[in-house]
Structures are given as structure tokens and as C-alpha cells.
Amino acid sequence: MLVCIGLLLIRYPARRRTVLTAGTARTHALAAALRSMFRRTAGRVSAGIRHMRNCRVNISTPPIQSRPVAISAIALAVLPPLAVLALSQRAMFEFAPDDTLPDRKIAALLAGEHLTPPPPLPPAVFATTEADILRPSLGSASRDWSLLDGEFRQRLLTVFKLLAEQHGYEAVLLEGYRSAERQADLLLRGPSVTQAGPNMSYHQHGLAADVAFLRDGRLIISERDPWAMRGYELYGALAEAAGLTWGGRWKMMDLGHVELSRREVLPGGRS
């Protein structure tokens, strides 16, 4: 707005003279008003100082007549807020709904029943065009749960169980254990498939798995499907609550990948 006003004043000299004349007059009027206000204020302050010099001011504080009354007043002012704060903390940490703490359910499942893997699906489920494009050579991938590390297998099965019970998603194991030869073959297909060479992946130790979802008997892998994308988010949250590393956090995201990191086994292992 200021730029527009400036351009108008440059373009029309007659208007510029009128505006400058009016602005000068208003400036002088404002200065005169400020000087008058300062003079009045200074006069009042001076009068107040003279009055204070002529008066004796008693600044002593009267003693408290009743100490119990004063203590009671302080207690009434302080104790109610402290009580509210204490009760609110107790409600937050002791009485939270159990479904807001999935890690507790996971801990109970891991310490309780021994989960068994689901029955294998027909090979035709994995022989789809989408699967062939997104997961090369998926038909030859291992989906043998017995080749997975025992602890990792129980954590992953727990995630599958909670994902189905809480959110209605049926998770499917695409690939678990992977031989060094298969890892080398996948590496040759480019970084979009894997960036890990032989013996550089937790798959070779049975500590990693790739997962997708089954909907109406059809395998859904692509995250471009909003339903599948939501499933990956829920799956990743449950996996992390179970102590697994989720590939969805990586710079090169692998939403279906989870692994149980063991630095003594593979210090830099991934996918």
C-alpha cells in the first residue's frame, strides 16, 4: 500500500504538493498537542512531589493479629491446586485405558502363549503381476517360518495377531530367510530392490522379514493403495512397539520390512 501511494505521488505532482502541505500542518498540530500534554504531566508530577514532601507517610506494616488465621488462609490457597495436580498425575499414569498401550499387550503375549505360524498360502497368491513388478522373483522367496530366529518369529507373529485383532488387517509373510545366493541376485537388480550384498542383510540370519497384506484373498503390496498404506503405518507402529526395526523409518523406505537388530550378528545389516 505504501509503494502504491508513493507511485501515485510521483505520478501526480499537484497531489504531491497537497499531501505534503496537509502532512506538514498535521505534524505541527501533533507536535503542539504533545508539548501541551508533556507540560500538563510535568506540572502534575511536580505538584505530587511537593505534596509528598509536606506529608509524613507511615510505611510500617501492621503486625498480624492472628497467626492461625494467616496459616489457614495460606493452606486454603495452596493445598487445593496441589491436590488436583497429584490426582491428575495418578489418573494419567495408573488408570490409562489398556488399548492405548499396545506395548503392554505385546509384552504379555511375548511372555505368555507361544504363537504358531499361520498355514502356508497357495503359491498362486504370490504369482500376480503386481507382485512380480514390486517384488522380483517373489515366487522363489522363502516363506518358511521355521527358518526364522525363534525370538524374531514370536515378535513378528505377535505383530500379526494384534494387527488382525485391533485393525482387521491380515498380514502375509512375503519373504523371511534369504540365502546369500539370492541376496546377490537381488543386488544385481539395482538399488531399488536392495542395497545389501551377500551376508550384509539380516535376512541371511533369519532376523528379517518382508510383509504385505491380504484383502479379499488378493495380495496387496503397493503403498499407492490407501488401504495398504494405512496398514503399513499400523504395522510399523506395532513392530516398533515389539522391539523391531521398521524399514519405513529409513531414508530409502521399505514399508514392509522389519528386522530384529543384533549388532553382534550383523553390525550394519539392512533389508
C-alpha positions in Angstrom: 0.0 0.0 0.0 2.9 2.4 0.8 4.5 1.6 -2.5 1.3 2.4 -4.4 0.9 5.7 -2.5 4.5 6.6 -3.4 3.9 5.9 -7.1 0.8 8.0 -7.1 2.6 10.9 -5.5 5.4 10.7 -8.1 2.9 10.5 -11.0 0.7 13.4 -9.9 2.9 16.4 -8.7 -0.1 18.5 -7.8 -1.5 15.9 -5.5 2.0 15.5 -4.0 2.1 19.2 -3.0 -1.4 19.0 -1.5 -0.4 15.9 0.5 2.9 17.4 1.7 1.2 20.6 2.8 -1.5 18.7 4.7 1.0 16.4 6.3 3.2 19.3 7.4 0.2 21.0 9.0 -0.9 17.8 10.8 2.7 17.2 12.0 2.9 20.7 13.6 -0.5 20.2 15.2 0.5 16.8 16.6 3.8 18.3 18.0 1.9 21.2 19.7 -0.5 18.7 21.3 2.4 16.6 22.6 4.1 19.6 24.0 0.9 20.7 25.8 0.4 17.1 27.2 4.0 16.9 28.4 3.7 20.3 30.2 0.5 19.2 31.9 2.0 15.9 33.0 5.2 17.6 34.3 3.1 20.1 36.3 1.1 17.3 37.9 4.3 15.3 38.8 5.9 18.4 40.4 2.7 19.1 42.4 2.7 15.5 43.6 6.3 15.6 44.7 5.7 18.8 46.6 2.7 17.3 48.4 4.8 14.2 49.4 7.5 16.4 50.8 4.9 18.1 53.0 3.3 14.9 54.3 4.6 12.3 56.7 4.0 8.8 55.2 3.6 5.9 57.6 5.1 2.9 55.7 5.2 0.5 58.7 3.3 -2.7 58.2 0.8 -3.6 60.9 1.6 -6.8 62.7 -0.5 -9.9 62.0 -3.1 -10.1 64.7 -4.0 -13.8 64.4 -1.2 -16.2 63.2 -3.6 -19.3 63.0 -5.9 -17.3 60.6 -3.0 -16.4 58.4 -1.7 -20.1 58.2 -5.2 -21.3 57.4 -5.5 -18.8 54.6 -2.2 -19.9 53.1 -3.2 -23.5 53.3 -6.6 -22.9 51.6 -4.8 -21.1 48.8 -2.0 -23.7 48.2 -3.4 -27.2 49.1 -6.3 -27.4 46.5 -4.1 -26.9 43.5 -1.5 -29.4 44.8 -4.3 -32.0 45.4 -5.6 -31.5 41.8 -2.1 -31.9 40.4 -1.4 -35.1 42.4 -4.7 -36.7 41.4 -4.4 -35.8 37.7 -0.9 -37.4 37.6 -2.2 -40.6 39.2 -5.1 -40.9 36.7 -2.7 -40.3 33.8 -0.2 -43.0 34.7 -2.2 -45.6 36.6 -5.6 -45.7 35.0 -4.9 -45.2 31.3 -7.0 -47.4 29.0 -5.1 -50.6 28.1 -5.7 -50.2 24.4 -3.6 -47.0 24.4 -0.6 -49.0 25.5 0.0 -51.7 22.8 3.5 -52.4 24.1 1.9 -53.9 27.3 -0.2 -56.3 25.3 2.9 -57.2 23.2 4.9 -57.8 26.4 2.2 -60.0 27.8 1.9 -62.0 24.6 5.7 -62.5 24.3 5.8 -63.6 27.9 2.7 -65.8 27.6 1.5 -68.1 24.9 3.7 -69.5 22.2 2.2 -68.4 18.9 2.3 -70.7 15.9 2.7 -69.6 12.3 -0.3 -69.5 10.0 -0.8 -72.2 7.4 1.0 -71.5 4.1 -0.9 -69.8 1.3 -1.2 -71.3 -2.2 1.7 -70.2 -4.5 -0.9 -68.7 -6.8 -1.5 -65.9 -4.3 2.1 -64.6 -4.9 2.1 -65.1 -8.7 0.5 -61.8 -9.6 1.6 -59.1 -12.0 1.8 -56.6 -9.1 3.9 -59.0 -7.1 6.3 -59.6 -10.0 6.8 -55.9 -10.6 7.2 -54.8 -7.0 8.9 -57.9 -5.6 11.1 -59.6 -8.3 11.4 -63.4 -8.0 8.8 -63.5 -5.2 7.8 -66.9 -6.3 11.1 -68.4 -5.3 11.3 -66.5 -2.0 11.3 -68.5 1.3 8.3 -68.2 3.4 9.3 -70.9 5.8 8.7 -69.7 9.3 10.9 -72.4 10.8 14.0 -70.8 9.2 13.5 -67.6 11.2 15.1 -66.9 14.5 12.9 -68.0 17.3 12.7 -64.7 19.2 12.2 -62.8 16.0 9.5 -65.2 14.9 7.5 -64.7 18.1 7.7 -61.0 17.9 6.5 -60.9 14.3 3.7 -63.3 14.9 2.6 -61.1 17.8 2.5 -58.1 15.5 0.4 -60.2 13.0 -2.0 -61.2 15.8 -2.5 -57.6 17.1 -2.8 -56.2 13.6 -5.6 -58.6 12.8 -7.4 -58.2 16.2 -7.1 -54.4 16.6 -7.2 -53.2 13.0 -8.6 -56.0 10.8 -5.5 -56.4 8.6 -4.4 -59.9 7.6 -0.6 -59.7 7.2 1.2 -62.1 4.9 4.9 -63.1 5.0 6.4 -62.4 1.6 9.9 -63.4 2.4 11.8 -64.4 5.5 15.1 -66.3 5.4 17.2 -65.4 2.3 20.2 -67.2 1.1 23.5 -65.4 0.2 23.0 -66.5 -3.4 19.5 -65.0 -3.6 20.8 -61.8 -1.9 23.5 -61.5 -4.6 20.9 -62.0 -7.3 18.7 -59.3 -5.9 21.6 -56.9 -5.6 22.2 -57.2 -9.3 18.7 -55.9 -9.9 19.6 -52.5 -8.7 19.4 -50.3 -5.6 15.6 -50.0 -5.9 15.4 -53.7 -4.9 18.2 -53.9 -2.3 21.4 -52.1 -1.4 22.8 -55.0 0.7 25.2 -57.6 -0.7 25.6 -61.3 0.4 26.0 -61.7 4.2 25.1 -58.0 4.7 21.4 -58.5 5.5 19.6 -59.7 8.5 17.6 -61.9 6.1 20.6 -64.3 5.9 20.3 -64.8 9.7 16.6 -65.3 9.8 16.2 -61.9 11.6 14.3 -60.0 8.9 11.0 -60.3 7.0 9.1 -58.6 4.2 5.4 -58.3 4.7 2.3 -57.3 2.8 -1.5 -57.7 3.3 -4.3 -59.9 2.0 -7.6 -58.3 1.1 -10.4 -60.5 -0.2 -8.0 -63.2 -1.0 -5.8 -60.9 -3.1 -2.3 -59.9 -2.2 -1.9 -56.1 -1.8 1.7 -54.8 -1.8 1.8 -51.3 -3.3 1.6 -48.4 -0.9 -0.2 -46.4 -3.5 -3.3 -48.2 -2.3 -4.6 -46.0 0.6 -5.8 -49.1 2.4 -2.4 -50.8 2.2 -0.6 -47.6 3.2 -2.7 -47.3 6.3 -1.9 -50.9 7.0 1.9 -50.3 6.7 1.6 -47.4 9.2 -0.2 -49.6 11.7 2.1 -52.5 11.1 5.2 -50.3 11.6 3.9 -48.9 14.9 3.2 -52.3 16.3 6.5 -53.7 15.1 8.4 -50.9 16.8 6.4 -51.4 20.0 7.5 -55.1 19.8 11.2 -54.0 19.7 11.7 -54.5 15.9 13.3 -52.1 13.4 10.8 -50.9 10.8 12.1 -50.1 7.3 9.5 -47.3 7.0 11.9 -45.1 9.0 14.7 -45.4 6.6 15.8 -42.8 4.1 15.1 -45.4 1.3 11.8 -46.6 2.8 10.9 -50.2 2.8 7.5 -50.2 4.4 7.0 -54.0 4.5 10.4 -54.7 6.0 11.1 -55.4 9.7 14.2 -56.8 11.4 15.5 -57.7 14.9 18.8 -55.9 15.1 21.6 -57.7 16.7 24.9 -55.8 16.4 27.0 -58.8 17.3 25.5 -60.7 14.4 25.5 -58.0 11.7 26.7 -54.5 12.7 25.4 -52.7 9.6 22.7 -55.0 8.4 19.7 -53.9 6.4 17.0 -55.3 4.0 
